[in-house]
Structures are given as C-alpha cells and as structure tokens.
C-alpha cells in the first residue's frame, strides 16, 4: 500500500510518500509545495497552487490513500481560517482523485512517530529519519507529512480491524477519539 501524507499550510505544504509492506515502511518521496512566490493578498491563486500541486503529486506517485493533518485552533482566528482554506484545497485535490483521506491531529502523529504527543519538530524529523532510514533529516514540513503517512500506516489497519469488528463492514466513518477518517 502506498500512503501520501499531507501537512497543509498556506505558505508551505509538506508532502511525503511511503510504501507499506506488512510492518515494513519504505520511503518513496517527500517535499514541499510553496506559495511564497505569490503576494499574501492573492488567496485564490495560492489555493490554486496548492490544489494543482497536490494533484501533481498524486498523479506522479499514485498513492492508494492519503493522510492529512487536522487543523488546530490558533490564538489568531484569521490564521486558523486561512489554514483551514489551505487544508480544504489539499483535501479537495485528494478526493478529486478518488483517494480515501484519513485525518490525524498533530498530537496523534507525534504520539505515533515519537511516542510523545508534545514532541518538537526536530524530534519528529529525527524519528522520521530513523524509521525510514533516510541519509539526512527531512525538512520540517516534509517530516510532518511523512509522519502523517507513518501514522496512517500504523493506525489505519487498526481502525479497519475495529470497523470490521463493530459491524461497519470495513468502512470507517464518523468521529473517533480525537480524529476522523473517511
């Protein structure tokens, strides 16, 4: 199974692609999609860059599913709204390619990757490097995206088993503790 992780951001969106073979994880690709070359006031153009960039990543790496970070509420409500729009553009690009999308909080990702929900960015980078046997540290946005893919590799199969056991027939829907999945 190939998983695409997305760490949405209006200025920089990270992506990471991981192949899962049983319990083994294999790095495929990672990087960022940047809108920093556009003026801050050009929100529609920035959202288009994110949408087109995610679609390009999906077409290039042909993932089977995607994992996206759930937006947390910032101190600044305007920043939260803008981040939510960036996240929406990313998710729309994913579902327009018929990909199932799972969602995890930053806390869930850090817990799954580092073992500590309050880990800092450098700890996530270091653990992603170790887990995927990378020659160097990935950038912070790419590391978070790879962390989301890793989280789904571990949590996704457990969620599917729970859904089967609960009579949902393998379809995961609705809310579950501190996260959502489609």
ABEGO torsion letter per residue (X at the ends): XBBBBBBBBAABBBBBBBBBBEABBBBABBEBBBAAABBAABAAAAAAAAAAAAAAAAAAAGBABBBBBBBBBBABAAAAAAAAAAAAAAAAAAAAAGBBBBBBBAAAAAAAAAGBAABBAAAAAAAAAAAAGBABBBBAAAAAAAAAAAAAAAAAAAAAAAAAAAGAGGBBBEBBBGBBBX
